[in-house]
Amino acid sequence: MVKIGNIEIGEYPLLLAPMEDVSDPPFRILCKELGADLVFTEFISSEGLIRSAAKSVHKLDIYDAERPVGIQIFGSDIESMRLSAQIVEAANPDILDINYGCPVSKVACKGAGAGILKDIDLMESMTREIVKSTHLPVTVKTRLGWDDNSIRIVEVALRLQDAGIKALSIHARTRHQMYKGESDWSWIQKVKEHPDIEIPIFGNGDVDTPEKAHHNRITYGSDGIMIGRASIGNPWVFREIKHYFETGTHLAPPTLAERVEVCRRHLQMEVDWKGQMLGMLEMRRHYTNYFKHIPNFKPLRMRLVTSENYQELLDTFAEIAELDLVNL
């Protein structure tokens, strides 16, 4: 049984990665219902938290249906990160996660996210202060290094473990790669096989099919897998991977009716959480993924992404559910 502190998360857990504008409470709840063992919030700015910025504070919302859940924070200033860790603790998540992996320029070029990979001493010092400032188990998500010439992930893992973290998730790319090229899980294997590593090590990157999940599990020896982009519009990916682990066979894909129903629930929860107009607007990014591979879908998709009327969206869902895919 894999544990983060005293929290049991399964024999070989599947984790929902923190994703900006994606892993909000409605999506996390759906992923949890469909097989995710541990979910994480979108990353939250430490500076936003200590200034009580509305957008940052709103991201602290968590619900019992999604537990265990980790709240992820990012920042470049130790004191701001320490203070934000105390704010996070008051929100009562199960885990506090630190983002040392975000590659986007507006974050990394300010020394936060993957930017801190240029200063491992600061990463260790910041982590140690955050661990001391909270009673929550602290975890970290990071990348292999800044670029191919600065991969120090084994050293990073050992130093972060010594600083007190309870688990480490590794996206097997460098910051320089962004999301391009192939992830290199051999580095995850090197971390996991180091004789002094005692904490769980989770692998992340390019796991988008049950076969890849199975291959990475048996080849690289991680303690679990974190799934990000493959879950967008496809929260079923978690149960499909688990079924493949258990049986070696593929679970039947969700029916069109199930895709419509889960998407409708997703929209309803977004509206309940964010209000009708904002919920409808922010849901637009999900429709293409929910309804992939439906022939001649463009007119319906355009209605979904342009409608500002909630009932019209529901009517469009009903129309999609009635499509005869066999004869299209």
Number of C-alpha atoms within 10 A of each C-alpha: 10 18 16 18 16 10 13 14 18 14 12 17 22 27 26 29 24 27 16 12 12 22 23 22 25 21 25 28 22 21 26 24 16 16 21 26 24 24 28 26 27 22 24 25 25 27 20 17 24 18 13 13 13 10 12 20 18 15 19 23 15 23 13 9 13 22 18 20 26 27 28 26 25 25 28 22 14 18 15 19 25 23 17 25 30 17 18 24 17 11 14 16 21 20 26 27 28 27 24 24 29 25 22 15 15 12 19 22 13 13 20 24 28 29 25 27 28 15 12 17 13 16 21 21 14 22 26 21 17 27 20 14 16 18 13 22 20 28 27 22 24 27 28 26 25 24 16 13 8 12 17 16 21 19 12 21 26 17 19 23 22 14 20 19 25 24 24 23 27 26 28 23 28 25 25 14 15 16 14 9 9 11 18 16 23 14 21 24 18 14 23 23 15 12 8 11 15 13 21 18 23 23 30 28 21 22 23 15 15 22 16 12 23 17 13 21 17 9 12 18 20 23 23 24 24 25 25 19 16 18 20 21 22 21 24 23 24 25 19 20 24 21 17 17 17 8 9 13 13 14 15 8 11 13 10 17 15 12 21 22 15 18 22 16 15 22 26 19 19 23 20 12 16 13 12 17 13 13 19 23 17 16 19 16 15 17 18 18 13 18 19 11 9 14 9 9 13 11 8 15 16 13 13 23 18 12 15 15 12 17 10 13 20 16 11 17 19 15 12 20 17 10 13 9 11 5 5 8
